[in-house]
Amino acid sequence: MPNADFQLIVIGAGPGGYVAAIRAAQLGFKVACVDKLPTLGGTCLNVGCIPSKALLQSSDSYERTSHSLKEQGVIAQHVTFDFPAIMQRKDGIVRTLVDGIASHFKRHSITRLEGSASFVNPQEIEVNGKRYTAEQFIIATGSEPIPLPFLPFDEKQILSSTGALSLPAVPKTMTVIGAGSIGVELASVYRRLGTAVTVIEMLDTITPGMDAALSKQLQQSLKKQGIEFFLGATVTEGKILKNGVSLAINHARQSRVDAEVVLVAIGRKPYTTGLNLKAANVNTTQKGLIPVDGNFRTSQPHIYAIGDVIDGPMLAHKASHEGIAAVELLAGLSPTVNYMSIPNVVYTDPEVASVGMTEAEATASGRKILTGTSHFRGNARARCSGDLTGLVKVVGDEATGRLLGMHLIGAHASEMISEGVIALDKKATLSDLAHACHPHPTLSEAIMEACQQALGFAIHG
Ligand SMILES: Cc1cc2nc3c(=O)[nH]c(=O)nc-3n(C[C@H](O)[C@H](O)[C@H](O)COP(=O)(O)OP(=O)(O)OC[C@H]3O[C@@H](n4cnc5c(N)ncnc54)[C@H](O)[C@@H]3O)c2cc1C
């Protein structure tokens, strides 16, 4: 479109949109980024990844100082916590990071538009009554929590993850509906701070999609920490009482679960409310997703979509990678997003991290596979740190020797998984990892050892 206000307008400033806007500016585009929130960073920075990890850190520090140090010969007495200070720290971390993005926008001369964007026609949006045209658009409007029809969020007694990240006080009891990563992470935060937490999950396992062995081990660990689970259970009814919420559930052991607050963490759905996609002739699926081709193009070739609003895992790093790839495509470069090497992490204690195929997926693909496992209890560094609950499992292709998947449970799994990401991305073999010299003593040696075990020569196996 000649004489457009901008070459590119990015709608949404989450990890998909803000990263796309910065990359576009780096590549010389005249770019604007619009968000309806007063702060940049989207779900991830404001009400997702970052505040949840800040609360996980504070609650973990309290838990470890209270219970785990004695075994290392350290006596900590009268350990307590200051909940308002924990919340203030979380808010401060969020503020620093969102302000950081605002500085990056300034440095890159990105025009920031504050308000809700709505398409007027395929080439024009309206924000706060003002119209802006662009040659190309990227929609990165993310997702929102799914409510239960009979338990709408009030963020006081019926919480979404957003409400659970900003409670005014630690509740005595909490029911979490949904044992996905958001559910078990927030269950962990409040359990560590003294809440009696019950998790209700429709499926027979927690954290769906995770390698079965690791999911089982995670559940056992969380149960040992005091979280009660009802698996294979459906919530059929919810009654709001004066001091809490009473849920009717379908479960052999129990028919009712009462708690002061209920966190509904049953998933998230794509968010396009108010965008007026019809005016732009952009299609959506029945589930509300924006379908895109292999180059992130929607049904309108000059309008792209990335992140939670399109198909695929709802993860911040996936959104960012798509943002970079979409913009580089616009600039005529040839980027790729390798969906096989997008890692997934659950920040519980123990942490769980995985990338690539699970054993079940690799077997179902018809390949002959090799698997190898190395337990942290045989790892020298884990002995020193006391992080003995954990293992590394690798899945490889017997015919080519290539790594197909890596699955970690245990301390620092979130950091160690990057070795698997690079290995998968670069098509490394189990032998490459088994023969790469890993520093000693480190937990990462367990990755090397698991690969050695898969190939039949584990030194400590
Ligand atoms: C509690 C919680 C914990 C999480 N933890 C992790 C984690 O540890 N790791 C991880 O990878 N992922 C995590 N996620 C998921 C992650 O936050 C999302 O996958 C990620 O934010 C998606 O990025 P996005 O850019 O697609 O969308 P979003 O981050 O949702 O950003 C979309 C933005 O678009 C704006 N917007 C929407 N409509 C309009 C409009 N019409 N006009 C203007 N602006 C609009 C919104 O205000 C929002 O700022 C977590 C999510 C939650 C809720």
The ligand as an ORCA input file, in Angstrom:
! r2SCAN-3c Opt
* xyz 0 1
  C       0.555    -18.336     34.607
  C       1.249    -18.544     33.305
  C       2.539    -19.029     33.298
  C       3.198    -19.232     32.096
  N       4.479    -19.703     32.141
  C       5.150    -19.892     30.984
  C       6.503    -20.320     31.003
  O       7.086    -20.532     32.057
  N       7.134    -20.474     29.828
  C       6.504    -20.238     28.621
  O       7.141    -20.396     27.572
  N       5.223    -19.832     28.577
  C       4.534    -19.651     29.722
  N       3.248    -19.187     29.683
  C       2.625    -18.964     28.353
  C       3.085    -17.639     27.737
  O       2.790    -16.585     28.614
  C       2.403    -17.430     26.398
  O       2.621    -18.551     25.578
  C       2.958    -16.208     25.701
  O       2.761    -15.042     26.474
  C       2.284    -16.027     24.337
  O       2.830    -14.909     23.720
  P       2.035    -14.091     22.622
  O       2.945    -12.989     22.217
  O       1.508    -14.993     21.587
  O       0.749    -13.499     23.383
  P       0.572    -12.728     24.742
  O       1.751    -12.784     25.601
  O      -0.723    -13.218     25.298
  O       0.413    -11.216     24.289
  C      -0.678    -10.788     23.555
  C      -0.825     -9.299     23.746
  O      -1.778     -8.827     22.813
  C      -2.537     -7.789     23.410
  N      -3.782     -7.659     22.666
  C      -4.749     -8.589     22.491
  N      -5.733     -8.102     21.686
  C      -5.377     -6.843     21.366
  C      -5.958     -5.835     20.558
  N      -7.092     -6.022     19.893
  N      -5.325     -4.657     20.479
  C      -4.163     -4.417     21.123
  N      -3.551     -5.362     21.873
  C      -4.140     -6.550     21.991
  C      -2.707     -8.262     24.842
  O      -2.982     -7.160     25.697
  C      -1.346     -8.906     25.119
  O      -0.479     -7.989     25.718
  C       2.562    -18.951     30.871
  C       1.266    -18.450     30.863
  C       0.613    -18.241     32.066
  C      -0.774    -17.693     32.033
*
